[in-house]
Amino acid sequence: MKKVTIIGSGLGGLATAMRLAHKGHDVTILEKHQTPGGRLNVIYKDGFKFDLGPSFMSMTYELDELFNSIGRKNPVELVELDPLYQVFFEGKEKPRLIYKNLTKLEEEFRDIEPDLAAKVDRYLTRAGQFFHDTEDKVVKSNFDSYLGYILKLTRVPLKHLPYLFKTMWSEVNKTFTSEEVKVIFSLVAFFLGSTPFQTPAIYSLLNYTEMRHNGYWKVSGGMYTLVEEIIKILAEMGVKIYYNTEIKGFNKINGRLDSVVDQNGKLWRSDIFISNSDAAAFRGQVLGRKKFREEKLDKMHWTLAPFTIYLGVKGSIDKLMHHNYFLGSNFKGYAETIFTTSISPQKPYYYVNVLSKSEKTVAPEGHENMFILCPVPDLRFKPDWSDREELAQNIIDDLSARVGFDISSNIVSKTILDPNDWAESLNLYKGSGLGLAHDIDQVGAFRPKNKDEEFSNLYYVGASTTPGTGLPMVIISSRLVSERIGNELADV
């Protein structure tokens, strides 16, 4: 049995704690925030319960695997969303409903995209082939070297090679004729913090996972229910969690990490350390590695920052459903400038989650619970968010006009979080919402590794290490780092 200290209680850290505690290790979690969950967190305010960040699950079988790995059944109830979501385009009163059922989907777009079902089927079949041909070889593998990664890639069928050198937009552009349909199949990249004009075509596999492979699922009671259930299990396992504890420094002995130091100067010693803080930023900001100093970090490609609004609204907004996207009319122009602008968008693209449509317990009777997410530039490009109230009102006014409901006059609770808030509360580098983006030179072995380069007893888990961003990916990340630790302990 080893003493294990995990820095951060995001889903990756919590999942790793479960796996290692189940193996008999003595696990302690240190968390900067006052509540566990990282981005998968909660806001209780004015009688409302708001999910802080993630608002749905995909690849839910990874969640089942996590609980099965510790001999338990998944304790949360998952409900599949159908339709998946709806999309409002600027100037169009009627939203487009997005179904997994291709017959329904074709009927929804019959006026602008002929033979849509056949086109989507071909597109998803190709994306699905890539997904299944690479899932075990690339996504679910640990890598010890660039050479090992390249050798793994040589086992991927050659027909997928062009995917590596094309963008996601190029794939949708050659498949569909309607601009609206092209945009819809690109949203999965945009709202995961990048743009389809930069994201490699390989990430069309995300369209496959959402529309054919597994779909989108809500967690009954809200997403934070998942964290609450994991915390119960960790308590039963004897895992200790210390909140309001931020790691600021470290001590080393003979090539090993001897202890980490919190903001009060307290030393936390352990046999094994796992950082669930950002894998790149932790190396630079806490460990002081030259390769990850601010100048180097700033040159990396980070996902967009979140600008989020949490509204408690009196009344029922009939035009909204669980998931809603609100888009303008200049997608390419917007996407090409949003990363680097220093000005808040005047006609922002945003996502609206209305949890009260399916969970009556999250809002007082006769009220709506609304979470609005607008991807914006990170703090490298826009450090000044003194215009946050103006941007929030801009979004609220636009939303009100498009759904035919006076939201401003009916707000009973409002919370705004800008990129500075996200950076400060959760140590997100320059406010980047989902960590490092998934450029070809930032995936696989080119992503910051889950084993430290210098300290033999320091590991990493989470969005900015292997395999990448998203709830299913960080669950896989927890499995990969746990397997690595287990194998290395067995070799000692």
C-alpha positions in Angstrom: 0.0 0.0 0.0 1.3 3.5 -0.9 0.4 6.9 0.3 -1.1 8.8 -2.6 -1.8 12.5 -2.8 -4.0 13.9 -5.6 -3.8 17.6 -6.3 -7.2 18.7 -7.4 -10.7 17.1 -7.3 -11.9 17.4 -10.9 -13.6 14.4 -12.3 -10.2 13.0 -13.4 -8.8 13.3 -9.8 -11.9 11.9 -8.2 -12.0 8.9 -10.6 -8.3 8.2 -10.0 -8.9 8.4 -6.3 -11.6 5.7 -6.6 -9.4 3.4 -8.7 -6.4 3.7 -6.4 -8.3 3.5 -3.2 -9.9 0.3 -4.5 -6.4 -1.1 -5.0 -5.8 -0.5 -1.3 -3.8 2.7 -1.4 -4.1 5.4 1.2 -5.5 8.3 -0.8 -5.7 12.0 0.1 -7.1 14.8 -2.2 -6.0 18.5 -1.9 -8.5 20.9 -3.4 -8.1 24.7 -3.8 -11.9 25.3 -4.1 -14.4 25.0 -1.3 -16.3 22.2 -3.1 -15.1 19.2 -5.1 -15.6 18.7 -8.8 -13.4 21.2 -10.6 -15.3 22.4 -13.6 -18.0 19.8 -12.8 -19.3 21.9 -10.0 -22.4 23.6 -8.7 -23.8 27.0 -7.7 -26.6 27.1 -5.1 -28.2 30.6 -5.1 -31.7 32.1 -4.4 -33.4 28.7 -4.3 -31.8 27.6 -7.6 -29.2 24.8 -8.3 -27.0 25.6 -11.3 -24.6 23.2 -12.8 -21.4 25.3 -13.1 -19.9 23.8 -16.3 -20.6 20.5 -18.1 -24.3 20.0 -18.9 -24.5 16.5 -20.4 -22.6 13.2 -20.7 -21.6 11.3 -23.9 -19.8 8.0 -24.2 -21.6 7.0 -21.0 -20.1 3.5 -21.1 -16.9 5.1 -19.8 -18.8 6.1 -16.7 -20.1 2.5 -16.3 -16.5 1.2 -16.7 -15.3 3.6 -13.9 -17.7 2.2 -11.4 -17.4 -1.4 -12.6 -13.6 -1.1 -12.0 -14.3 -0.7 -8.3 -16.9 -3.4 -8.2 -19.9 -1.1 -8.1 -22.9 -0.3 -10.3 -23.1 3.2 -11.8 -25.2 5.1 -9.0 -26.5 7.9 -11.2 -29.5 7.7 -13.5 -28.8 8.7 -17.0 -31.6 9.8 -19.4 -30.9 10.1 -23.2 -31.8 13.4 -24.8 -34.0 13.2 -27.9 -33.8 15.5 -29.8 -30.2 16.1 -29.0 -30.5 19.9 -29.1 -32.0 22.7 -31.2 -30.1 25.5 -33.1 -31.4 29.0 -33.6 -29.9 30.9 -36.6 -29.9 34.7 -36.7 -32.9 35.9 -38.7 -34.7 32.6 -38.6 -37.6 32.4 -36.2 -37.9 28.6 -36.3 -35.0 26.6 -34.7 -33.6 23.5 -36.3 -34.1 20.3 -34.2 -31.2 17.9 -34.3 -32.2 14.2 -34.1 -30.1 11.0 -34.0 -32.9 9.5 -36.2 -31.7 10.3 -39.7 -35.3 10.1 -41.1 -36.4 12.8 -38.7 -33.2 14.8 -39.3 -33.7 14.7 -43.1 -37.3 15.9 -42.7 -36.1 18.8 -40.5 -33.7 20.0 -43.3 -35.7 19.0 -46.4 -36.0 22.6 -47.5 -32.3 23.2 -47.7 -30.3 19.9 -47.9 -31.5 17.2 -50.3 -30.8 13.5 -49.4 -29.5 14.5 -46.0 -30.0 11.1 -44.4 -27.7 9.4 -47.0 -25.1 12.2 -46.6 -25.1 12.0 -42.8 -24.9 8.2 -43.0 -21.8 8.3 -45.1 -20.2 11.0 -43.0 -20.9 9.2 -39.7 -19.9 5.8 -41.1 -16.5 7.2 -42.1 -16.1 9.0 -38.7 -17.1 5.8 -36.9 -14.5 3.7 -38.8 -11.8 6.2 -37.7 -13.1 6.2 -34.1 -13.1 2.4 -33.8 -9.8 2.0 -35.6 -8.0 4.4 -33.3 -9.8 4.2 -30.0 -7.7 1.5 -28.4 -4.5 2.2 -30.3 -4.4 6.0 -29.7 -7.0 7.2 -27.3 -6.8 4.4 -24.7 -3.0 4.0 -24.7 -0.1 5.2 -22.6 2.9 6.4 -24.5 6.5 6.5 -23.3 8.0 8.1 -26.3 7.3 9.8 -29.6 8.6 6.7 -31.4 6.2 4.5 -29.6 3.4 6.8 -30.6 4.4 6.8 -34.2 4.7 3.0 -34.2 1.1 2.8 -32.8 -0.1 5.2 -35.6 1.4 2.9 -38.2 -1.1 0.3 -37.1 -4.0 2.6 -38.0 -5.4 1.8 -41.5 -3.8 4.0 -44.2 -7.2 5.1 -45.4 -7.4 7.4 -42.3 -4.2 9.2 -43.0 -5.8 12.1 -44.9 -7.8 12.9 -41.8 -4.6 14.0 -40.1 -4.0 16.8 -42.6 -7.5 18.2 -43.2 -9.7 20.3 -41.0 -13.1 19.4 -39.7 -14.6 22.2 -41.8 -13.1 20.7 -45.0 -14.9 17.4 -44.2 -18.3 19.0 -43.6 -17.8 21.4 -46.6 -17.3 18.5 -49.0 -20.2 16.5 -47.6 -23.0 19.0 -47.3 -24.2 21.9 -49.5 -26.2 24.0 -47.0 -24.3 26.4 -44.8 -26.6 25.7 -41.9 -25.9 22.0 -42.0 -22.2 22.6 -42.3 -22.3 24.8 -39.2 -24.4 22.4 -37.2 -21.9 19.6 -37.8 -19.1 22.0 -36.8 -20.6 23.0 -33.4 -19.1 20.1 -31.5 -15.6 21.7 -32.2 -16.6 25.3 -31.6 -18.3 24.7 -28.2 -15.5 22.4 -27.1 -13.3 25.5 -27.2 -11.8 25.5 -30.7 -13.0 26.1 -34.3 -13.7 23.7 -37.1 -11.3 25.7 -39.3 -8.4 24.7 -36.9 -9.6 21.4 -35.5 -8.3 18.4 -37.4 -10.8 16.3 -39.4 -10.2 13.4 -37.1 -12.6 15.1 -34.6 -15.5 14.4 -36.8 -15.5 11.3 -34.6 -17.3 13.5 -32.1 -20.2 13.8 -34.5 -20.2 10.0 -34.5 -20.3 9.7 -30.8 -23.1 12.3 -30.4 -25.3 11.2 -33.3 -24.8 7.5 -33.6 -22.5 5.8 -31.1 -24.0 6.9 -27.8 -25.8 10.3 -28.0 -26.2 12.9 -25.3 -27.4 12.0 -21.8 -28.5 14.1 -18.8 -27.8 13.1 -15.3 -31.0 13.0 -13.2 -30.8 15.7 -10.5 -28.3 17.7 -12.5 -24.7 17.0 -13.4 -23.3 17.6 -9.9 -25.2 14.6 -8.7 -22.4 12.6 -10.2 -19.8 14.3 -8.0 -22.0 13.9 -5.0 -22.3 10.1 -5.6 -18.5 9.8 -6.1 -17.8 11.7 -2.9 -20.1 9.3 -0.9 -18.1 6.4 -2.3 -14.7 8.0 -1.5 -15.9 8.6 2.1 -16.8 4.9 2.4 -13.3 4.0 1.0 -11.6 6.2 3.6 -10.3 8.8 1.1 -9.6 12.1 2.8 -10.3 15.5 1.1 -8.9 18.8 2.3 -10.6 21.9 0.8 -9.3 25.5 0.5 -5.8 24.0 0.0 -3.9 25.4 -2.9 -0.4 24.0 -3.8 2.1 26.7 -4.3 5.5 24.9 -4.1 7.3 21.6 -3.7 10.4 19.9 -2.2 12.5 17.2 -4.0 14.9 14.6 -2.9 17.0 12.3 -5.2 14.9 12.7 -8.3 11.6 12.3 -6.4 8.9 14.7 -5.2 9.2 14.6 -1.4 6.4 17.0 -0.6 4.2 19.7 -1.9 3.6 23.0 -0.1 0.2 24.7 0.3 -0.6 28.5 0.5 -0.1 28.4 4.3 3.3 26.7 4.1 2.1 23.3 5.2 4.0 20.4 3.8 2.1 17.4 2.4 4.4 14.3 2.1 3.5 11.2 0.0 4.9 8.2 -1.8 3.0 9.1 -5.0 1.7 12.5 -6.2 -0.9 13.0 -9.0 -1.7 16.5 -10.3 -5.3 17.0 -11.5 -4.4 20.6 -12.1 -3.6 21.6 -15.7 -0.7 19.3 -16.8 1.1 22.0 -18.7 0.4 25.0 -16.4 1.3 23.0 -13.2 4.7 22.1 -14.7 5.4 25.8 -15.5 3.7 27.7 -12.6 4.4 25.3 -9.7 7.4 23.2 -10.8 9.1 26.1 -12.6 10.0 24.1 -15.7 11.6 26.2 -18.4 9.9 24.2 -21.1 6.5 25.3 -19.6 7.3 28.9 -18.6 4.7 31.5 -19.4 6.3 32.5 -22.7 6.2 28.9 -23.9 2.7 28.2 -22.5 1.3 31.3 -24.3 2.5 30.0 -27.6 0.5 26.8 -27.2 -3.0 26.5 -28.6 -5.5 26.7 -25.8 -9.2 26.2 -25.9 -11.5 29.3 -25.7 -12.4 30.8 -22.4 -15.9 30.5 -20.9 -18.1 33.5 -20.3 -21.0 32.2 -18.3 -24.3 33.5 -17.0 -26.5 31.7 -14.5 -30.1 33.0 -14.4 -33.1 32.3 -12.3 -36.1 33.5 -14.3 -39.7 33.8 -13.3 -42.1 32.2 -15.8 -41.8 29.5 -18.5 -39.9 30.1 -21.7 -41.7 27.8 -24.1 -39.3 28.1 -27.0 -36.3 26.7 -25.1 -35.5 23.0 -24.4 -32.7 21.3 -22.5 -29.9 22.2 -25.0 -30.1 25.2 -27.3 -27.5 26.9 -29.5 -27.9 30.5 -30.7 -25.8 31.4 -33.8 -25.2 34.5 -36.0 -25.0 34.6 -39.8 -21.3 34.9 -40.3 -19.9 31.7 -38.8 -16.5 31.6 -40.6 -15.8 35.3 -39.9 -16.8 34.9 -36.3 -14.7 31.8 -35.7 -11.6 33.3 -37.3 -11.6 36.3 -35.1 -13.0 35.1 -31.7 -9.7 33.5 -30.6 -7.6 36.7 -30.7 -9.9 39.7 -30.4 -9.6 42.0 -27.4 -13.2 43.2 -27.8 -16.3 41.4 -26.5 -18.4 40.1 -29.4 -21.3 42.4 -30.4 -23.3 39.5 -31.8 -22.1 36.6 -29.7 -22.6 32.9 -30.4 -23.8 31.1 -27.3 -25.2 28.0 -25.8 -28.2 27.9 -23.4 -28.9 25.0 -21.0 -32.3 25.0 -19.3 -32.1 22.3 -16.7 -35.5 23.1 -15.3 -37.1 21.8 -18.5 -36.3 18.3 -17.3 -35.4 18.7 -13.6 -38.1 20.5 -11.6 -36.1 20.3 -8.3 -33.4 22.8 -9.6 -35.7 25.8 -9.6 -38.6 27.1 -7.5 -42.0 26.3 -9.0 -42.9 28.5 -11.9 -39.3 29.5 -12.6 -36.6 28.5 -15.1 -33.0 27.6 -14.3 -30.8 28.9 -17.2 -27.0 28.4 -17.8 -25.6 30.5 -20.7 -22.1 29.8 -22.1 -20.4 32.1 -24.6 -16.9 31.0 -25.7 -14.6 34.1 -25.7 -10.9 34.9 -26.0 -8.7 33.8 -23.1 -6.8 36.3 -21.0 -3.8 36.4 -23.3 -5.8 38.3 -25.8 -8.5 40.0 -23.6 -7.3 40.5 -20.0 -9.8 43.3 -19.3 -13.4 42.1 -18.6 -14.7 45.4 -17.1 -17.4 45.2 -19.8 -18.8 41.9 -18.5 -22.1 43.4 -17.5 -22.5 44.9 -21.0 -21.7 41.6 -22.7 -24.1 39.7 -20.4 -26.9 42.2 -21.1 -26.2 42.0 -24.8 -26.6 38.2 -24.7 -29.7 38.4 -22.5 -31.3 41.0 -24.8 -30.5 38.9 -27.9 -31.9 35.7 -26.3 -35.1 37.5 -25.2 -35.7 38.8 -28.7 -35.2 35.4 -30.3 -37.4 33.4 -27.9 -40.1 36.1 -27.5 -39.8 36.4 -23.7 -38.7 39.4 -21.7 -36.0 37.8 -19.6 -34.5 40.9 -18.0 -37.8 41.9 -16.4 -38.2 38.4 -14.9 -34.7 37.7 -13.5 -34.7 36.8 -9.8 -31.1 35.5 -9.7 -28.1 36.4 -11.8 -24.4 35.3 -11.5 -21.8 36.2 -14.1 -18.4 34.5 -14.4 -15.8 35.9 -16.8 -12.4 34.3 -17.8 -10.7 36.0 -14.8 -13.2 34.3 -12.4 -12.6 30.9 -14.0 -8.8 31.4 -14.0 -8.8 32.4 -10.3 -11.2 29.9 -8.9 -10.1 26.8 -10.7 -6.5 27.6 -11.8 -7.4 27.4 -15.5 -4.4 28.8 -17.5 -5.3 32.3 -18.7 -9.0 31.3 -18.2 -8.9 28.6 -20.9 -12.0 26.6 -20.4 -10.9 23.1 -21.4 -7.2 23.3 -21.3 -5.0 22.6 -24.3 -6.7 22.3 -27.7 -6.4 19.2 -29.9 -4.1 20.3 -32.7 -2.1 17.5 -34.3 1.0 18.6 -32.4 -1.0 18.6 -29.1 -2.5 15.1 -29.2 -1.3 11.6 -28.3 2.4 11.6 -27.3 2.6 15.3 -28.2 0.3 16.2 -25.4 1.9 16.8 -21.9 2.6 13.3 -20.6 0.8 11.7 -17.7 4.2 10.8 -16.1 6.5 13.6 -15.1 9.8 14.0 -16.9 11.9 14.6 -13.8 10.2 13.2 -10.7 9.7 9.5 -10.8 6.7 9.6 -8.4 4.7 12.4 -10.0 1.9 11.8 -12.4 -0.9 13.8 -14.2 -4.6 13.3 -14.9 -7.2 15.5 -16.6 -8.0 17.5 -19.7 -4.6 18.7 -20.7 -2.8 15.4 -20.5 -3.6 12.1 -22.3 -6.0 11.6 -24.0 -7.7 15.0 -23.9 -10.7 17.2 -23.1 -14.2 16.2 -22.1 -15.8 14.1 -19.3 -15.3 10.7 -21.0 -11.7 11.6 -21.9 -10.8 12.5 -18.3 -12.4 9.2 -17.1 -10.1 7.4 -19.6 -7.2 9.6 -18.4 -7.8 8.3 -14.8 -7.7 4.7 -16.1 -4.4 5.3 -18.0 -2.6 6.9 -15.1 -3.9 4.3 -12.7 -2.6 1.5 -15.0 0.7 3.3 -15.4 1.1 3.6 -11.6 0.1 -0.1 -11.1 2.5 -1.3 -13.7 5.4 0.7 -12.3 4.8 -0.4 -8.8 4.6 -4.0 -10.0 8.1 -3.6 -11.6 9.7 -2.3 -8.4 
